[in-house]
Amino acid sequence: MKQFRFILFLLFLNLCTSQASILIVSNISSGASVYSAFDSAMAAANTGDTIYLQAIPSNIDITIKKGITVIGRGYAPDVQNQIPTQLGNIFLDAGVSNVTVSGIKFNMFQFGSNNNFVHLSRCFLNVVYLASYVTNSSISNCIFTGGNSIYAGTTPCNSLPVGIASLSIMNNIFYGNIYSLPGNNHTIKNNLFFGSLFYAFAGCGFDSPTLVQNNIFYGADPIQPLGIFQNNIGFSPPGSGVSNLGGSNLDSINPMFVNVPLNSTSFSFANDYHLQSNSPGHNAGTDGTDIGIYGGNIEVNLTGEPLGIPVIRKMDVQNFNVPANSTINVHVKSTNPR
């Protein structure tokens, strides 16, 4: 059955991707086109290729050494067999650019240096460590569960990484904070910051023109004197600091989630982070969409299922016992990512 499902996945994947090569890493399926270890696939990959990690829980660390895409099945896939794609830590070599990582649960992502156009999306993790000369990169639709969720170092401020520019941090859920964000031209937009134990922003950086828009600070105080704040909501504790430069911020106002505990300090799949229709954040963002993770132009999900690949939801074999050279009937249900 597992082999059947894997073959069907390969069929769907090849139908939906036509550029570069796709290398499969799996320890439940075998064959000439399947690698049993990430390092082997990494060595065989060329720039622009995709490495697909099958849904096998593992705590191994991997190092990305080329400009490739690494995708997993998701951290909470809504499928018949709900095994996530899980790793330990992900390291990026210095000088490597044009990298995408999506659909994986792991502990830490470590930039090297001189990394450009690196994109993390739909991941479940604790922390991202920044490094010097990381530019034009993004972190979107991820769930952070660690204390210092995005970290560029501690004081003194003149010892932080240099040359960081044009980072987009959008549509993420933080149960932690962004600790130091040096550099310039950053965007922090449509995120949720939770947890009374942390300030949303701490350390050094966040210099203007860092743009902070359409975020909700729910018990996570965004105390930071720099940056341009626009159309944010701050709620509990009062005086949340969202009245910085900019305007149209709502301070000490309940955003009215559909279902999130008042003192939420940890992520739960049982929570519903949508806004109610009568929320003060409904269609109140700078772009006319909702404030929070379901606003903006990013298609958000909380399963980690990567975009662009149909997901096999269910597979049923109708006739297990068939004569040789006969037809076996299989019913497959597949949809777009959720």
ZICOR-V64348 format. One record per pair of residues at least 12 apart in sequence whose C-alpha atoms are under 7 Angstrom apart, sorted by sequence separation. I is the first residue (numbers start at 1). J is the second residue. D is the distance in whole Angstrom. If there is no record, write none. Layout:
i=I j=J d=D
i=I j=J d=D
This chain:
i=25 j=37 d=6
i=73 j=85 d=6
i=239 j=251 d=7
i=240 j=252 d=7
i=259 j=271 d=5
i=260 j=272 d=6
i=317 j=329 d=6
i=318 j=330 d=6
i=25 j=38 d=6
i=72 j=85 d=5
i=229 j=242 d=7
i=239 j=252 d=7
i=259 j=272 d=5
i=260 j=273 d=7
i=317 j=330 d=4
i=238 j=252 d=5
i=258 j=272 d=6
i=259 j=273 d=7
i=316 j=330 d=6
i=317 j=331 d=6
i=212 j=227 d=7
i=229 j=244 d=5
i=257 j=272 d=7
i=258 j=273 d=6
i=315 j=330 d=7
i=316 j=331 d=5
i=211 j=227 d=6
i=212 j=228 d=6
i=213 j=229 d=6
i=214 j=230 d=7
i=216 j=232 d=6
i=217 j=233 d=6
i=218 j=234 d=6
i=219 j=235 d=6
i=228 j=244 d=7
i=229 j=245 d=6
i=230 j=246 d=5
i=231 j=247 d=7
i=233 j=249 d=6
i=234 j=250 d=6
i=235 j=251 d=6
i=236 j=252 d=6
i=257 j=273 d=6
i=258 j=274 d=6
i=315 j=331 d=6
i=316 j=332 d=7
i=55 j=72 d=7
i=89 j=106 d=6
i=108 j=125 d=6
i=127 j=144 d=7
i=210 j=227 d=5
i=211 j=228 d=5
i=212 j=229 d=5
i=213 j=230 d=5
i=214 j=231 d=5
i=215 j=232 d=5
i=216 j=233 d=5
i=217 j=234 d=5
i=218 j=235 d=5
i=219 j=236 d=5
i=228 j=245 d=5
i=229 j=246 d=5
i=230 j=247 d=5
i=231 j=248 d=5
i=232 j=249 d=5
i=233 j=250 d=5
i=234 j=251 d=5
i=235 j=252 d=4
i=257 j=274 d=6
i=258 j=275 d=6
i=315 j=332 d=5
i=23 j=41 d=6
i=50 j=68 d=6
i=51 j=69 d=6
i=52 j=70 d=6
i=53 j=71 d=6
i=54 j=72 d=6
i=55 j=73 d=6
i=86 j=104 d=6
i=87 j=105 d=6
i=88 j=106 d=5
i=89 j=107 d=5
i=90 j=108 d=6
i=91 j=109 d=6
i=92 j=110 d=6
i=94 j=112 d=4
i=95 j=113 d=6
i=97 j=115 d=5
i=98 j=116 d=6
i=99 j=117 d=7
i=100 j=118 d=6
i=101 j=119 d=6
i=102 j=120 d=6
i=105 j=123 d=6
i=106 j=124 d=6
i=107 j=125 d=5
i=108 j=126 d=6
i=109 j=127 d=6
i=110 j=128 d=6
i=111 j=129 d=6
i=113 j=131 d=5
i=114 j=132 d=7
i=115 j=133 d=7
i=116 j=134 d=6
i=117 j=135 d=7
i=119 j=137 d=6
i=120 j=138 d=6
i=121 j=139 d=6
i=122 j=140 d=7
i=124 j=142 d=6
i=125 j=143 d=6
i=126 j=144 d=5
i=164 j=182 d=6
i=165 j=183 d=5
i=166 j=184 d=6
i=168 j=186 d=6
i=169 j=187 d=6
i=170 j=188 d=6
i=171 j=189 d=7
i=173 j=191 d=6
i=174 j=192 d=6
i=175 j=193 d=6
i=176 j=194 d=7
i=208 j=226 d=6
i=209 j=227 d=6
i=210 j=228 d=6
i=211 j=229 d=6
i=212 j=230 d=6
i=213 j=231 d=6
i=214 j=232 d=5
i=215 j=233 d=6
i=216 j=234 d=6
i=217 j=235 d=6
i=218 j=236 d=6
i=219 j=237 d=6
i=222 j=240 d=6
i=223 j=241 d=6
i=227 j=245 d=7
i=228 j=246 d=5
i=229 j=247 d=7
i=230 j=248 d=6
i=231 j=249 d=5
i=232 j=250 d=6
i=233 j=251 d=6
i=234 j=252 d=5
i=235 j=253 d=5
i=257 j=275 d=4
i=258 j=276 d=5
i=314 j=332 d=6
i=315 j=333 d=6
i=47 j=66 d=6
i=48 j=67 d=6
i=49 j=68 d=5
i=50 j=69 d=5
i=51 j=70 d=5
i=52 j=71 d=5
i=53 j=72 d=5
i=54 j=73 d=6
i=85 j=104 d=5
i=86 j=105 d=5
i=87 j=106 d=5
i=88 j=107 d=6
i=89 j=108 d=5
i=90 j=109 d=5
i=91 j=110 d=5
i=92 j=111 d=5
i=93 j=112 d=5
i=94 j=113 d=5
i=95 j=114 d=5
i=96 j=115 d=5
i=97 j=116 d=5
i=98 j=117 d=5
i=99 j=118 d=5
i=100 j=119 d=5
i=101 j=120 d=5
i=102 j=121 d=5
i=103 j=122 d=5
i=104 j=123 d=5
i=105 j=124 d=5
i=106 j=125 d=5
i=107 j=126 d=5
i=108 j=127 d=5
i=109 j=128 d=5
i=110 j=129 d=5
i=111 j=130 d=6
i=112 j=131 d=6
i=113 j=132 d=5
i=114 j=133 d=5
i=115 j=134 d=5
i=116 j=135 d=5
i=117 j=136 d=5
i=118 j=137 d=5
i=119 j=138 d=5
i=120 j=139 d=5
i=121 j=140 d=5
i=122 j=141 d=5
i=123 j=142 d=5
i=124 j=143 d=5
i=125 j=144 d=5
i=126 j=145 d=5
i=127 j=146 d=6
i=164 j=183 d=5
i=165 j=184 d=5
i=166 j=185 d=5
i=167 j=186 d=5
i=168 j=187 d=5
i=169 j=188 d=5
i=170 j=189 d=5
i=171 j=190 d=5
i=172 j=191 d=5
i=173 j=192 d=5
i=174 j=193 d=5
i=175 j=194 d=5
i=176 j=195 d=7
i=207 j=226 d=5
i=208 j=227 d=4
i=209 j=228 d=7
i=213 j=232 d=6
i=221 j=240 d=5
i=222 j=241 d=6
i=230 j=249 d=6
i=234 j=253 d=6
i=235 j=254 d=6
i=256 j=275 d=6
i=257 j=276 d=6
i=314 j=333 d=5
i=47 j=67 d=5
i=48 j=68 d=5
i=49 j=69 d=6
i=50 j=70 d=6
i=51 j=71 d=6
i=52 j=72 d=6
i=85 j=105 d=6
i=86 j=106 d=6
i=89 j=109 d=6
i=90 j=110 d=6
i=91 j=111 d=6
i=92 j=112 d=5
i=94 j=114 d=6
i=95 j=115 d=5
i=97 j=117 d=6
i=98 j=118 d=6
i=99 j=119 d=6
i=100 j=120 d=6
i=101 j=121 d=6
i=102 j=122 d=5
i=103 j=123 d=5
i=104 j=124 d=7
i=105 j=125 d=6
i=107 j=127 d=7
i=108 j=128 d=6
i=109 j=129 d=6
i=110 j=130 d=7
i=111 j=131 d=6
i=113 j=133 d=6
i=114 j=134 d=5
i=115 j=135 d=7
i=116 j=136 d=6
i=117 j=137 d=5
i=118 j=138 d=6
i=119 j=139 d=6
i=120 j=140 d=6
i=121 j=141 d=5
i=122 j=142 d=5
i=123 j=143 d=6
i=124 j=144 d=6
i=125 j=145 d=6
i=126 j=146 d=4
i=163 j=183 d=6
i=165 j=185 d=6
i=166 j=186 d=5
i=167 j=187 d=6
i=168 j=188 d=6
i=169 j=189 d=6
i=170 j=190 d=6
i=171 j=191 d=5
i=172 j=192 d=6
i=173 j=193 d=6
i=174 j=194 d=6
i=175 j=195 d=6
i=200 j=220 d=5
i=206 j=226 d=6
i=207 j=227 d=5
i=208 j=228 d=6
i=221 j=241 d=7
i=222 j=242 d=7
i=233 j=253 d=7
i=256 j=276 d=6
i=274 j=294 d=7
i=313 j=333 d=5
i=47 j=68 d=6
i=94 j=115 d=7
i=97 j=118 d=6
i=102 j=123 d=6
i=113 j=134 d=6
i=116 j=137 d=6
i=121 j=142 d=6
i=127 j=148 d=6
i=128 j=149 d=6
i=129 j=150 d=6
i=130 j=151 d=6
i=131 j=152 d=7
i=162 j=183 d=7
i=165 j=186 d=7
i=170 j=191 d=6
i=177 j=198 d=6
i=199 j=220 d=5
i=200 j=221 d=6
i=201 j=222 d=5
i=206 j=227 d=6
i=312 j=333 d=6
i=313 j=334 d=5
i=127 j=149 d=4
i=128 j=150 d=5
i=129 j=151 d=5
i=130 j=152 d=5
i=176 j=198 d=6
i=177 j=199 d=6
i=178 j=200 d=6
i=179 j=201 d=6
i=180 j=202 d=6
i=182 j=204 d=7
i=183 j=205 d=7
i=198 j=220 d=6
i=199 j=221 d=5
i=200 j=222 d=5
i=201 j=223 d=6
i=202 j=224 d=7
i=233 j=255 d=7
i=312 j=334 d=4
i=126 j=149 d=6
i=127 j=150 d=6
i=128 j=151 d=6
i=129 j=152 d=6
i=177 j=200 d=4
i=178 j=201 d=5
i=179 j=202 d=5
i=180 j=203 d=5
i=181 j=204 d=6
i=182 j=205 d=4
i=184 j=207 d=7
i=187 j=210 d=6
i=188 j=211 d=6
i=189 j=212 d=6
i=190 j=213 d=7
i=192 j=215 d=6
i=193 j=216 d=6
i=194 j=217 d=6
i=195 j=218 d=7
i=196 j=219 d=5
i=199 j=222 d=6
i=201 j=224 d=6
i=256 j=279 d=5
i=311 j=334 d=5
i=312 j=335 d=7
i=176 j=200 d=7
i=177 j=201 d=6
i=178 j=202 d=6
i=179 j=203 d=5
i=180 j=204 d=4
i=181 j=205 d=5
i=182 j=206 d=6
i=185 j=209 d=6
i=186 j=210 d=5
i=187 j=211 d=5
i=188 j=212 d=5
i=189 j=213 d=5
i=190 j=214 d=5
i=191 j=215 d=5
i=192 j=216 d=5
i=193 j=217 d=5
i=194 j=218 d=5
i=195 j=219 d=5
i=196 j=220 d=5
i=199 j=223 d=7
i=255 j=279 d=6
i=310 j=334 d=6
i=311 j=335 d=6
i=180 j=205 d=6
i=181 j=206 d=5
i=184 j=209 d=6
i=185 j=210 d=5
i=186 j=211 d=6
i=187 j=212 d=6
i=188 j=213 d=6
i=189 j=214 d=6
i=190 j=215 d=5
i=191 j=216 d=6
i=192 j=217 d=6
i=193 j=218 d=6
i=194 j=219 d=6
i=195 j=220 d=5
i=255 j=280 d=6
i=310 j=335 d=6
i=311 j=336 d=6
i=3 j=29 d=6
i=61 j=87 d=6
i=184 j=210 d=6
i=189 j=215 d=6
i=194 j=220 d=5
i=255 j=281 d=6
i=310 j=336 d=5
i=311 j=337 d=6
i=22 j=49 d=6
i=23 j=50 d=6
i=24 j=51 d=6
i=25 j=52 d=6
i=26 j=53 d=6
i=56 j=83 d=6
i=57 j=84 d=6
i=59 j=86 d=7
i=60 j=87 d=5
i=61 j=88 d=5
i=62 j=89 d=6
i=63 j=90 d=6
i=64 j=91 d=6
i=65 j=92 d=6
i=149 j=176 d=6
i=150 j=177 d=7
i=151 j=178 d=6
i=152 j=179 d=6
i=153 j=180 d=6
i=193 j=220 d=6
i=309 j=336 d=7
i=310 j=337 d=6
i=20 j=48 d=6
i=21 j=49 d=5
i=22 j=50 d=5
i=23 j=51 d=5
i=24 j=52 d=5
i=25 j=53 d=5
i=26 j=54 d=5
i=55 j=83 d=6
i=56 j=84 d=6
i=57 j=85 d=6
i=58 j=86 d=5
i=59 j=87 d=5
i=60 j=88 d=5
i=61 j=89 d=5
i=62 j=90 d=5
i=63 j=91 d=5
i=64 j=92 d=5
i=65 j=93 d=5
i=75 j=103 d=6
i=148 j=176 d=6
i=149 j=177 d=5
i=150 j=178 d=5
i=151 j=179 d=5
i=152 j=180 d=5
i=20 j=49 d=5
i=21 j=50 d=6
i=22 j=51 d=6
i=23 j=52 d=6
i=24 j=53 d=6
i=25 j=54 d=6
i=55 j=84 d=5
i=56 j=85 d=5
i=57 j=86 d=5
i=58 j=87 d=5
i=59 j=88 d=4
i=61 j=90 d=6
i=62 j=91 d=6
i=63 j=92 d=6
i=64 j=93 d=6
i=67 j=96 d=6
i=74 j=103 d=4
i=75 j=104 d=5
i=132 j=161 d=4
i=133 j=162 d=6
i=134 j=163 d=7
i=135 j=164 d=6
i=136 j=165 d=7
i=137 j=166 d=7
i=138 j=167 d=6
i=139 j=168 d=6
i=140 j=169 d=6
i=141 j=170 d=7
i=143 j=172 d=6
i=144 j=173 d=6
i=145 j=174 d=7
i=146 j=175 d=7
i=147 j=176 d=4
i=148 j=177 d=5
i=149 j=178 d=6
i=150 j=179 d=6
i=151 j=180 d=6
i=152 j=181 d=6
i=55 j=85 d=4
i=56 j=86 d=7
i=57 j=87 d=7
i=63 j=93 d=7
i=66 j=96 d=6
i=67 j=97 d=5
i=68 j=98 d=7
i=69 j=99 d=6
i=70 j=100 d=6
i=71 j=101 d=6
i=72 j=102 d=6
i=73 j=103 d=6
i=74 j=104 d=5
i=75 j=105 d=5
i=131 j=161 d=6
i=132 j=162 d=5
i=133 j=163 d=4
i=134 j=164 d=5
i=135 j=165 d=5
i=136 j=166 d=5
i=137 j=167 d=5
i=138 j=168 d=5
i=139 j=169 d=5
i=140 j=170 d=5
i=141 j=171 d=5
i=142 j=172 d=5
i=143 j=173 d=5
i=144 j=174 d=5
i=145 j=175 d=5
i=146 j=176 d=6
i=147 j=177 d=6
i=148 j=178 d=6
i=307 j=337 d=6
i=54 j=85 d=6
i=65 j=96 d=7
i=67 j=98 d=5
i=68 j=99 d=5
i=69 j=100 d=5
i=70 j=101 d=5
i=71 j=102 d=5
i=72 j=103 d=5
i=132 j=163 d=6
i=133 j=164 d=5
i=134 j=165 d=7
i=135 j=166 d=6
i=136 j=167 d=6
i=137 j=168 d=6
i=138 j=169 d=6
i=139 j=170 d=6
i=140 j=171 d=5
i=141 j=172 d=5
i=142 j=173 d=6
i=143 j=174 d=6
i=144 j=175 d=6
i=145 j=176 d=6
i=148 j=179 d=6
i=306 j=337 d=7
i=53 j=85 d=7
i=67 j=99 d=5
i=68 j=100 d=7
i=69 j=101 d=6
i=70 j=102 d=6
i=71 j=103 d=6
i=72 j=104 d=5
i=132 j=164 d=6
i=135 j=167 d=6
i=140 j=172 d=6
i=144 j=176 d=7
i=305 j=337 d=6
i=71 j=104 d=7
i=305 j=338 d=7
i=303 j=338 d=7
i=301 j=338 d=6
i=157 j=204 d=6
i=75 j=123 d=7
i=155 j=203 d=7
i=75 j=124 d=6
i=154 j=203 d=6
i=231 j=285 d=6
i=231 j=286 d=6
i=195 j=264 d=6
i=194 j=264 d=7
i=195 j=265 d=4
i=194 j=265 d=6
i=214 j=285 d=5
i=214 j=286 d=7
i=216 j=291 d=7
i=215 j=291 d=6
i=216 j=292 d=6
i=214 j=291 d=5
i=215 j=292 d=5
i=214 j=292 d=6
i=175 j=265 d=7
i=175 j=266 d=6
i=175 j=267 d=7
i=192 j=292 d=6
i=190 j=291 d=6
i=191 j=292 d=5
i=192 j=293 d=7
i=190 j=292 d=4
i=191 j=293 d=5
i=190 j=293 d=5
i=190 j=295 d=6
i=190 j=296 d=7
i=171 j=292 d=7
i=172 j=293 d=6
i=171 j=293 d=4
i=141 j=300 d=6
i=123 j=304 d=6
i=122 j=304 d=5
i=122 j=306 d=7
i=104 j=304 d=7
i=103 j=304 d=4
i=103 j=305 d=5
i=103 j=306 d=5
i=102 j=306 d=6
i=78 j=303 d=7
i=77 j=303 d=5
i=76 j=303 d=5
i=77 j=304 d=7
i=75 j=303 d=6
i=76 j=304 d=6
i=77 j=305 d=6
i=74 j=303 d=6
i=75 j=304 d=5
i=74 j=304 d=4
i=74 j=305 d=4
i=73 j=305 d=6
i=74 j=306 d=7
i=79 j=312 d=7
i=80 j=313 d=6
i=79 j=313 d=4
i=80 j=314 d=5
i=78 j=313 d=7
i=79 j=314 d=6
i=16 j=309 d=7
i=13 j=309 d=6
i=12 j=310 d=7
